Amino acid sequence: MSADPDDTTVPGPPPAKRSKPHRELLTEEEKRANHIASEQKRRSTIRNGFKDLTDLVPTLKNINNSKSTVLFKAVDFIRYLEKRNRGLRDKIHAL
């Protein structure tokens, strides 16, 4: 078995990295405005998530609940659904 020089792979220099285009640095006021906007978006997303939970969990409808109450009642409802689903699955398997 002879080694053919064309079959060997010789590592070459790594490809040149492209530098990112130069961006202007943000001023402190721009950074602050971006931070405020990001925080408002985050809070809005959380608020919408709690609203969705309130709409989905029957024991939460038409009542003004704290966020912790929403979470605890949502957990209770999910556990109830899991238990009910297990019972229905057992009925199906018994048929």
N, C-alpha and C positions, 0 to 999 in steps of 0.2 A: 504494500500500500504506500503509494507516494503521495506526499502532500502537495497539492497544486497551489501555487501562490495566489491564484485568482480566487480560490475557495475560502481563504482566510479573511476575516473581517478585521480591519485595522481601525481602531477608533480614531476619529479625527477630532479636530477642535470642536468644542460645543458651538452650536449655532449662536450667532450674535443676538443678544437680547435687544428687543426694541424698547426704547425708552418711551414712557408715557408722555403724551403732549403736555407741555408746561401749562399749568392752570394758575390762575390768579388766586392768591390766598384770600380767604374771606376776612372781612373786617369783624371785629368783636360784635358789632350790632347785627351783621348778617348771620353770624354763628348763633347768636341769641335768638334771632327770629326763626331760624331753622329749627333750633331746639324747641322753641315754644310750639311751632307748627307740628313737629313730630310728637310732642307730648299731647297736644290736643287730639291728634289722630289716634294715638294709642288709647286715650281716655274714651273717645267716641266708639272705638271698636269694642272696648270692654263694656260700655254702656249698652251697645246694641246686642252684645252677647247675653247680658242679663235680661234685656227685654225679650229676646228670643226664648230664653229659659222660662221666663214668666208666662209667655204665651203658650208654651208647650206643656207645662206642669199644671194639671187641673186645680190643685190646691192653692195655687198662687194667683189665680185669675181674680181681677177686681179688688185686689188688696194691695196696699202700699207696704212692701216688705223691705227689710234691710238686705244687703247683699249676702250676709251670712245666712239669713233665713232662706233666701232663694237657693243658695248652694246646698244647704242641708235638706230642704224639701225636694230638690232635684235629685239628690242622692237617694232619698227614700223612695221616690217615684221610680227611679231606674231599678232599684232592688225589687220593688213590687212587680215591675214588668218582667224582670228576669225570672222571678219565682213563678209568675203566671205562665210565662213561656215554657218553663220546665214542666209545669203541670200539663199544659196542652200537648207538649211533646210526648210525655208519658202516656197520655190518653191515646195519641195516634199510634204509638208503639204497641199499646195493649189491644188495638183492633185487629 
